[in-house]
């Protein structure tokens, strides 16, 4: 079984504007190993496929080409939802900065709720 004939990580990765190196970092593997998977030289273990699917925000079925599901996040604030649509076009470094900012705001809100209780 060759990953390229079964999985479609290249298309999914490129649609999210991620490099092979960055995706490898996000799943915690060597970039050469990830490159071999995309080329079909080696096949990743199931737990690694799960990590790839999680990072790409797809199901395993979608990763291996069995289904093409569309994941629309449940964002109730219309302005935030509109901005979210444009975030995917940002460079990876800007996306990472947004993740850090959003994570800190969410953690602060959780801490405020805990302290208020």
C-alpha positions in Angstrom: 0.0 0.0 0.0 1.4 3.3 -1.0 0.2 6.5 0.8 0.0 8.5 -2.4 -2.3 6.0 -4.1 -4.5 5.8 -1.0 -4.2 9.2 0.7 -4.3 12.7 -0.6 -2.3 14.6 1.9 -0.5 16.8 -0.7 -3.8 18.3 -2.0 -5.1 18.8 1.5 -1.8 20.2 2.8 -1.4 22.6 -0.1 -5.0 23.8 0.2 -4.2 24.9 3.7 -1.0 26.6 2.5 1.2 24.4 4.6 4.7 23.2 3.6 5.8 19.7 4.1 8.3 20.9 6.7 5.6 22.8 8.6 3.1 19.9 8.6 5.9 17.5 9.7 6.6 19.9 12.6 2.9 20.0 13.6 2.7 16.2 13.7 6.1 15.8 15.4 8.0 13.9 12.7 11.1 14.5 10.6 10.4 16.4 7.4 12.2 13.8 5.4 10.0 11.1 6.8 6.9 13.1 5.8 8.3 13.7 2.3 8.7 10.0 1.9 5.1 9.4 2.8 3.8 12.0 0.3 6.0 10.5 -2.4 4.8 7.0 -1.6 8.1 5.6 -0.6 7.0 4.7 2.9 3.6 4.3 4.6 3.0 6.1 8.0 1.5 4.2 10.9 -2.2 4.6 11.8 -1.5 6.9 14.7 0.5 9.2 12.4 -2.4 9.3 9.9 -4.6 10.3 12.7 -2.3 13.2 13.6 -2.1 14.3 9.9 -5.9 14.2 9.7 -6.2 16.2 13.0 -3.8 18.9 11.8 -5.5 19.1 8.4 -8.9 19.2 10.2 -10.3 16.3 8.2 -11.6 12.8 8.9 -9.5 9.8 8.2 -12.1 8.9 5.5 -11.4 12.3 3.8 -7.7 11.9 4.2 -7.8 8.6 2.3 -10.2 9.8 -0.3 -13.3 7.9 0.8 -15.4 11.0 1.5 -15.2 14.7 0.8 -16.8 16.4 3.8 -16.9 20.1 4.3 -16.2 21.3 7.8 -17.8 24.5 8.6 -17.0 25.7 12.1 -19.9 26.8 14.4 -19.1 30.5 14.8 -22.1 32.4 15.8 -20.6 35.9 15.6 -21.1 37.0 11.9 -18.1 39.4 11.9 -15.8 36.8 13.4 -17.1 34.2 10.9 -16.4 36.5 8.0 -12.8 37.1 9.3 -12.4 33.4 9.8 -13.0 32.8 6.1 -10.0 35.0 5.3 -7.6 33.5 7.9 -6.8 30.4 5.8 -5.2 32.7 3.2 -2.8 34.2 5.7 0.8 32.9 5.7 1.5 30.1 8.2 3.5 32.4 10.5 0.5 34.8 10.8 -1.8 31.9 11.4 0.4 30.7 14.2 0.4 34.2 15.8 -3.4 34.2 15.7 -3.5 30.8 17.3 -1.3 32.0 20.2 -3.4 35.2 20.6 -6.7 33.3 20.5 -5.5 30.6 22.8 -4.4 33.2 25.4 -7.7 35.0 25.2 -9.7 31.8 25.7 -7.5 30.7 28.6 -7.9 34.2 30.2 -11.7 33.9 29.8 -11.7 30.5 31.4 -9.5 31.7 34.3 -11.9 34.6 34.8 -14.8 32.3 35.0 -13.0 30.0 37.5 -12.0 33.0 39.7 -15.6 34.4 39.6 -17.1 31.1 40.8 
